[in-house]
Amino acid sequence: MRRDLELIGGGDTAYAFCLDGSCPSPGPGYASYCSGDTCYKYFTGSPGGGGGCTEPKHLCESWETGCGCVYF
């Protein structure tokens, strides 16, 4: 289901395993969070640059999409 949301709505991207409740750095312009044993990253915008998501980050249900969505 989560994979489908990513394909349809540009959702967060799985990029690493979550070890001891923490994720490795996802790189500049990205933030991350743990969901189960998987780390997900989402675009926050590059430092000093414009663009990216203008929606505030908020918890979303599985059927919601948007760049501001965070799923748990």
C-alpha positions as CSV (number, residue, x, y, z in Angstrom):
1,M,0.0,0.0,0.0
2,R,2.8,2.4,0.9
3,R,4.6,1.6,-2.3
4,D,1.5,2.4,-4.2
5,L,1.2,5.8,-2.5
6,E,4.8,6.6,-3.5
7,L,4.1,5.8,-7.1
8,I,0.8,7.7,-7.2
9,G,1.4,10.7,-5.0
10,G,5.2,11.1,-4.9
11,G,5.3,9.8,-1.3
12,D,8.3,9.2,0.9
13,T,11.1,6.9,-0.3
14,A,12.4,3.9,1.7
15,Y,16.2,4.1,1.7
16,A,17.6,2.2,4.7
17,F,16.9,-0.1,7.6
18,C,16.0,1.5,10.9
19,L,18.5,0.4,13.5
20,D,17.8,1.1,17.2
21,G,15.1,3.7,16.3
22,S,17.4,5.9,14.2
23,C,18.2,6.4,10.5
24,P,21.4,7.3,8.7
25,S,21.5,10.8,7.2
26,P,19.4,10.9,4.0
27,G,21.5,13.7,2.5
28,P,21.1,17.4,2.0
29,G,17.6,18.7,1.4
30,Y,16.0,15.6,2.9
31,A,14.7,14.6,6.4
32,S,13.9,11.1,7.5
33,Y,11.9,9.0,10.0
34,C,11.6,5.4,11.1
35,S,8.5,3.3,10.3
36,G,8.8,-0.2,11.6
37,D,12.2,-1.4,10.5
38,T,12.4,0.9,7.5
39,C,13.8,4.4,7.1
40,Y,11.9,6.8,4.9
41,K,13.2,10.1,3.5
42,Y,11.2,13.1,2.2
43,F,12.3,16.2,0.4
44,T,12.4,19.3,2.5
45,G,14.1,21.6,0.0
46,S,17.8,22.4,-0.5
47,P,19.5,24.6,2.0
48,G,19.5,28.2,0.7
49,G,17.3,27.3,-2.2
50,G,13.6,27.6,-3.0
51,G,11.3,24.9,-4.1
52,G,10.3,21.7,-2.4
53,C,7.1,21.1,-0.4
54,T,5.1,24.1,0.8
55,E,2.7,22.0,2.9
56,P,3.4,21.7,6.6
57,K,4.4,18.2,7.8
58,H,1.5,16.4,9.4
59,L,0.4,12.8,10.1
60,C,-1.6,11.4,7.3
61,E,-3.8,8.3,7.0
62,S,-2.9,5.7,4.5
63,W,-5.4,7.0,1.9
64,E,-4.1,10.6,2.0
65,T,-1.3,11.9,-0.2
66,G,0.7,15.1,-0.5
67,C,4.3,16.2,0.1
68,G,3.5,17.2,3.6
69,C,2.3,13.8,4.7
70,V,4.2,11.7,7.2
71,Y,3.0,8.1,7.7
72,F,3.4,5.9,10.7
